[in-house]
Each structure stands twice: as C-alpha cells, then as structure tokens.
Amino acid sequence: MDVCCNCLFLEKVRSWPAAAVASLDNELFILQRSSSQLHVYDAISFTPRGSIVIPITFSAPNFVDMVSCSFYRRLYIANASVSRSCIVRLEIPRMHKEWKVDGLTSSTVISVTSSHHVLVFAGGGAKELKLFSTDGMLYNTVDLHPDLVNVNSAVEFMPGQYVVTHGRGFDVLHRVCVVNSDGEILHTFGGYRGSHPKLLDSSNGVAVDKDGFVYVDDEGNNRLIVLTQELNYLHCMPSVFTSPSNINFCRRMKVDKELGCIFVVHTTSTCSGNAYQTVCKVTIFEQC
C-alpha cells in the first residue's frame, strides 16, 4: 500500500477536563473521570451538542476509559472505583447495562474487536486479556507470554491476533508485540530501551487503523511511531504530545476507523507558583 512519507499530520487540538474520548456517528463524547455527565460535541466543528447523563447505579465513579461500537451504536465505559469495578454499556441515548469486571485500575484499557466483543486489559500488572460479549459474558481469556513484562496497552490487530505494548522504566525489553489467541508472540518491534527510531522507551498506547498500520505512543521518547502491518518502522512524529514545561500523567490513544482519525487524550499538569492546574488535551491526528 502506498503511504505518503508524512503519513500523519496534526489536524486539531482541543482541551477539555476529561478522562476519555470516543467518537460515534460524527459526534465526540467527552467523559470526565468522576462525573456521570457525558458531554457531546460535533466531531468536525467541535460545536457543543449537549450532554447525556449516564444512569449509573453506584456512587463516586472513577471512569478511566471509554470506547464506541458503531455496529451496535453503543459506548462502553470502564469504571475502576473501589465500590464498583465494572464496564458500563451505554445505548445512545438512554438504555444501559453494567457488568462486574474485577481488578480494573486507573491504567485499564478497553477496545472493541472486529467481532464486536469488548477487549479488556485491566492494567496494574495484569497478565491476560479478557474478551466479553456485548451482554457482559466472558467469551475468552488470552494468557500473555511471560516475556511480556509490564504490559501497558492492547488492541485487536486482526481476528485472533492482538498488538500489545510492554516495558516501562528500567525493564530490559520495551517492545510492541503481536500475539495470537494463545498468547504466543508472533512479531515484535523494539528491543532494549533506547531513543533510536527503531527502539522504544516505555511504549504506552497503541492503535491500529483500517489499513492495518500500527500507531505507538513511545511515551519515554515523547513521540508517535507508525509501523507497517509487519511491525516494520515507517515514520516518526517527535514532540507531538506535551511541551517541556508540562508534566505528563497519563496518555490514551484511540482510532476512529471510519473518520480516519486518531484521538490522543493526555492529562498534563502545569505549575503556576505553588499551584498545579490539571487539564486533559484531546489531540486529533488525521491520515493524509
């Protein structure tokens, strides 16, 4: 497939006090971590379109991630509060369902597969991926290979295969790996921790577009790396996430395969005197 050498460009940047973002039917849904209010914007113009109240059955929510399913026109929201660790399925605009998922954390990542299952990586040292049906039934568990130390994120690569990032801090290996449904490693990119274009430092979020290209948040090097379907290096965008004056706390990356956009949500804190102001910036990349 022909891809221009500058395969991504920065399209729009907006700032919201949010924990997660998802797109559905040309609308952006902005989720705050501790609020049951879901703010809705036009996906092109960012014009506000109102809000939706999430009819949760628990108090003190701690929403950590969100993903959309265009096939069923639903949103799935991960809640990691102590009182209720669960996935909330929200039918637009009203109906909802909850199902309990033990062990969800602030680093939980959820996504939707091509077969419309909900893929959950709980974070916090979890060593498996869990797939749930749309009704919350556990469909399958993928036990990850022991070499995948400190897994950070995971999404479906193709049916029966998943792309996983792992390695943080002083871990020996910092890689992107494709694994099968048995957890066996099929392909890898990276190796020892480093700043060379073909090495990684604490790779975090990962996304796959409709053409199979893999986008990796190389967090420690503050850059976005683009890989081919075979996990070969294609392109790098340096310094696209934060400025040196900001402290980065968390980044999440989602891909909208219909709009051809990648959403990167990252929480930063800016110091002003003795006070810190925390904001969440939604950065949108569009394929050219």
C-alpha positions in Angstrom: 0.0 0.0 0.0 1.3 3.5 -0.9 1.6 5.8 2.1 2.9 9.4 1.9 6.1 9.9 3.8 4.3 12.3 6.2 1.6 9.8 6.9 0.1 11.8 9.7 -0.4 15.5 10.3 -1.8 17.4 13.3 -5.3 18.4 12.4 -6.9 20.0 15.5 -6.1 20.4 19.2 -8.7 21.0 21.9 -8.6 21.0 25.7 -11.3 19.6 28.0 -11.3 18.4 31.6 -11.8 14.8 30.6 -10.6 11.2 31.2 -11.6 9.7 27.9 -13.0 10.5 24.4 -14.9 8.4 21.9 -16.5 9.1 18.5 -19.7 7.8 17.2 -22.0 9.0 14.3 -19.8 12.1 13.7 -20.1 13.1 17.4 -17.4 13.3 20.1 -18.2 12.1 23.6 -16.1 13.6 26.3 -16.0 11.7 29.6 -14.9 13.2 33.0 -13.4 10.8 35.5 -15.7 11.5 38.4 -18.8 12.7 36.7 -21.8 10.9 35.3 -22.3 13.7 32.7 -21.1 12.8 29.2 -20.5 15.9 27.0 -21.3 15.7 23.3 -19.6 17.7 20.5 -19.7 17.8 16.8 -16.7 15.7 15.6 -15.8 18.2 12.8 -16.5 21.7 14.2 -16.4 20.9 18.0 -19.7 22.7 18.4 -21.4 21.6 21.7 -24.4 19.3 21.2 -25.5 19.0 24.8 -24.8 16.2 27.3 -26.0 12.8 28.4 -26.4 11.6 31.9 -25.0 8.1 32.4 -27.6 6.3 34.6 -25.1 4.5 36.8 -26.2 2.5 39.9 -23.2 3.3 42.0 -21.7 6.4 43.7 -18.3 8.0 43.3 -17.5 6.9 39.8 -13.9 6.6 38.6 -14.2 6.4 34.9 -10.8 5.5 33.3 -11.5 4.6 29.7 -14.2 4.6 27.0 -14.7 3.1 23.5 -17.5 3.2 21.0 -19.1 0.4 18.9 -20.5 1.8 15.7 -22.2 -1.5 14.7 -24.5 -1.5 17.8 -24.3 2.2 18.3 -23.0 1.9 21.9 -20.5 3.3 24.2 -18.6 1.1 26.7 -17.1 2.8 29.8 -14.6 1.3 32.2 -15.2 2.3 35.9 -12.4 1.5 38.4 -13.9 2.8 41.6 -13.3 0.8 44.8 -17.0 0.2 45.3 -17.8 -1.0 41.8 -15.3 -2.3 39.3 -17.3 -2.7 36.1 -18.0 -2.0 32.5 -20.9 0.3 31.7 -22.6 -0.3 28.3 -24.5 2.8 27.3 -27.0 2.7 24.5 -27.4 6.0 22.8 -29.2 7.9 24.1 -30.7 6.2 27.1 -30.6 2.4 27.9 -27.6 1.0 29.8 -26.3 -2.2 31.3 -23.4 -2.8 33.8 -21.3 -5.9 34.4 -18.8 -6.6 37.0 -15.1 -7.0 36.0 -12.7 -7.5 38.9 -9.4 -5.7 39.1 -10.0 -2.6 36.9 -7.4 0.1 37.6 -6.5 3.6 36.5 -4.5 2.1 33.7 -7.3 -0.1 32.3 -7.6 -0.1 28.5 -10.8 -1.2 26.7 -11.5 -1.5 23.0 -13.9 -3.2 20.6 -12.9 -6.0 18.3 -14.0 -6.7 14.7 -16.4 -9.3 16.0 -17.9 -6.6 18.4 -16.5 -8.1 21.5 -15.2 -5.9 24.3 -11.5 -6.4 24.8 -10.4 -5.5 28.4 -6.8 -5.2 29.6 -7.1 -4.4 33.3 -3.7 -2.9 33.8 -1.9 -2.9 37.1 0.3 -5.8 36.3 -2.4 -8.0 34.6 -1.1 -10.9 32.6 -4.1 -11.6 30.4 -6.6 -10.1 28.0 -10.3 -10.7 28.5 -12.9 -10.6 25.8 -16.6 -10.1 26.8 -19.8 -10.4 24.8 -22.0 -7.4 24.3 -24.0 -8.7 27.3 -21.1 -9.0 29.6 -20.4 -12.7 29.4 -16.7 -13.7 29.5 -16.1 -15.0 26.0 -12.3 -15.7 26.1 -9.2 -15.1 28.1 -5.8 -14.7 26.4 -2.9 -15.5 28.8 0.1 -13.4 27.7 3.6 -14.8 27.3 5.8 -14.4 30.5 8.3 -12.4 28.4 5.7 -9.6 28.2 6.7 -7.8 31.4 4.8 -4.7 32.4 2.1 -4.7 29.7 0.8 -1.2 29.1 -1.9 -1.5 26.4 -3.5 -3.9 24.0 -5.9 -3.8 21.0 -7.0 -6.2 18.3 -4.6 -6.4 15.4 -6.8 -8.7 13.2 -9.2 -11.5 14.1 -7.5 -13.8 16.6 -4.4 -11.6 17.0 -3.6 -8.7 19.3 -1.0 -6.0 19.4 0.5 -5.4 22.8 2.9 -2.8 24.2 5.1 -3.6 27.2 8.2 -2.4 29.1 8.4 0.6 31.5 11.3 2.3 33.3 14.3 0.1 33.7 12.7 -3.1 32.3 15.1 -4.9 29.9 12.7 -5.0 27.0 10.5 -2.2 25.6 8.5 -3.6 22.7 5.4 -3.8 20.6 4.4 -7.4 20.0 1.7 -9.2 18.0 0.3 -12.2 19.9 -2.2 -14.8 18.9 -5.2 -16.1 20.9 -2.9 -18.5 22.8 -0.7 -15.6 23.9 2.2 -16.7 21.7 4.4 -13.9 20.3 4.3 -13.7 16.5 6.1 -10.4 15.6 8.0 -7.8 17.6 9.3 -4.2 17.2 11.8 -2.6 19.5 14.1 -4.3 22.0 16.3 -2.8 24.6 15.3 0.6 25.9 16.5 3.5 23.8 15.9 6.6 21.7 16.9 5.3 18.3 14.0 5.4 15.8 13.7 1.6 16.0 13.8 1.4 19.8 11.3 2.4 22.4 11.2 3.8 25.9 8.1 2.9 27.9 5.7 2.5 24.9 2.2 3.1 26.1 -0.9 3.4 24.0 -1.3 1.6 20.7 -3.9 1.8 17.9 -4.5 0.1 14.6 -6.2 1.8 11.6 -8.4 0.3 9.0 -5.4 -0.5 6.7 -3.6 -2.3 9.5 -1.0 0.4 10.2 0.1 0.4 13.9 0.5 3.7 15.9 2.6 3.5 19.0 2.8 6.2 21.8 6.5 6.0 22.6 6.0 7.8 25.8 9.5 8.0 27.2 10.8 9.5 23.9 7.7 11.8 23.6 6.9 10.7 20.0 4.4 8.9 17.9 5.7 6.0 15.9 4.0 4.5 12.9 4.6 0.8 11.9 3.6 -1.3 9.0 1.4 -4.4 9.2 4.6 -6.4 9.7 5.7 -4.1 12.5 8.4 -2.5 10.4 9.3 1.1 11.1 7.6 3.6 8.8 7.5 7.0 10.3 8.1 9.0 13.5 6.5 12.2 14.8 8.6 13.7 17.6 7.3 16.0 20.4 3.7 15.9 19.5 2.2 15.4 22.9 3.4 17.8 25.5 5.7 20.8 25.9 8.8 20.6 28.2 7.0 22.8 30.9 4.2 20.3 31.4 4.2 17.2 33.5 2.6 14.3 31.7 0.5 11.9 33.9 -1.4 9.7 31.5 -2.0 9.2 27.8 -4.6 7.2 25.9 -4.9 6.6 22.2 -8.0 5.6 20.2 -8.5 5.2 16.5 -11.7 6.0 14.6 -11.5 3.8 11.5 -14.5 5.5 9.8 -13.3 9.1 10.2 -9.6 8.1 9.7 -8.6 9.9 12.9 -6.6 9.1 15.9 -7.5 10.6 19.2 -4.8 11.0 21.9 -6.0 12.0 25.3 -3.3 13.0 27.7 -3.5 14.6 31.1 -0.9 17.2 32.0 -0.3 19.4 34.9 1.1 23.0 34.6 2.8 24.6 37.6 1.9 28.2 38.4 3.6 29.3 41.6 2.7 26.7 44.2 -0.5 25.6 42.4 -0.9 22.9 39.7 -3.6 23.1 37.1 -4.5 19.7 35.6 -6.1 19.6 32.1 -6.8 17.0 29.6 -5.9 17.8 26.0 -7.6 15.9 23.1 -5.3 15.8 20.1 -6.7 14.7 16.8 -4.5 13.2 14.0 -5.8 12.7 10.6 -4.3 10.4 7.9 -3.4 12.3 4.7 
